[in-house]
Amino acid sequence: MNTSVKNKIDLTKIVELNALLNKNRIHTVCVSARCPNKSECFGKKTVTFLILGDVCTRHCRFCSVKKESAPTRLDNEEPGRIAEFVKELGLEHVVITSVTRDDLADGGASQFAKTIQAVRANVPTAIIEVLAPDFQLDQQALNKVLTARPDIINHNVETVPRLYSVVRPEADYQRSLKVLEYCKQKSQKTITKSGFMLGLGEEEKEVVAVLQDLRKINCDVVVLGQYFQPTKSNMPVERYLSREEFKKYEKIAQDMGFLAVASGPTMRSSYLAKELYKKIKS
């Protein structure tokens, strides 16, 4: 098959998927966060669902998701629509993430639980991965998510602790570690996963220290990717790392004992999630 025909087929799939998402009023982080892998994933009819609306209450400087102090009210029909969409697309590995909703009493944990339960009811064999916010370390909120039994719970540390005040001022590095630690202690069978970006001004020793911190709390999977500036209003890129540097970090992480490691310029926490999960189970 020549390249022009292949591209035409991929474009058709992308257009079809966009139309389906719009018709079903479903948000994706792929679109909202301007993911560099969107075309590839949409071409494979793979998405990362974005629940709780598409407006975030936090103001992380790396992220292009819309930000407001008072987002829209919860959509009670959202879990059901996502579950139907999963069944329609025949997804085997479902990734569910959200904007951060500090305006809600439980941070939106109930909506996570309802979405997981709806997907399980519609597609019992699906592997469900959640990329959750920190819920301000509210254990009751975290319990709601864990009780719904996701196969994987992911919470990204995003960057090294020194850069938190600039990159994600409303978050806290230690709090993020404690979220992952609590989830592993509460549900040892649940795979824990985290990721962070490189190219924001971090030093090698800081990257290694974050990897060590994640292993100390028995985080199972780690993803490292290059930060790309999504819009002019977001933080600029300090440095583009070489593929060799990403390979070096991959080897360091593997030697630390992570069950699976993904490290590369275009890697994102939900990119190739199904393939990464298979590595753990192989």
Sequence and secondary structure as in RCSB ss.txt:
>XXXX:A:sequence
MNTSVKNKIDLTKIVELNALLNKNRIHTVCVSARCPNKSECFGKKTVTFLILGDVCTRHCRFCSVKKESAPTRLD
NEEPGRIAEFVKELGLEHVVITSVTRDDLADGGASQFAKTIQAVRANVPTAIIEVLAPDFQLDQQALNKVLTARP
DIINHNVETVPRLYSVVRPEADYQRSLKVLEYCKQKSQKTITKSGFMLGLGEEEKEVVAVLQDLRKINCDVVVLG
QYFQPTKSNMPVERYLSREEFKKYEKIAQDMGFLAVASGPTMRSSYLAKELYKKIKS
>XXXX:A:secstr
  HHHHHHHHHHHHHHHHHHHHHTT EEHHHHTT TTHHHHHHTT  EEEES SEESS  TT  SEE SS     
TTHHHHHHHHHHHHT SEEEEEE   TTSTTTTHHHHHHHHHHHHHH TT EEEEE   GGG HHHHHHHHHT  
SEEE   BS GGGHHHH TT  HHHHHHHHHHHHHH TTSEEEEEEEESSS  HHHHHHHHHHHHHTT  EEEEE
E    STTS   S    HHHHHHHHHHHHHHT SEEEEETT  TTTTHHHHHHHHH 
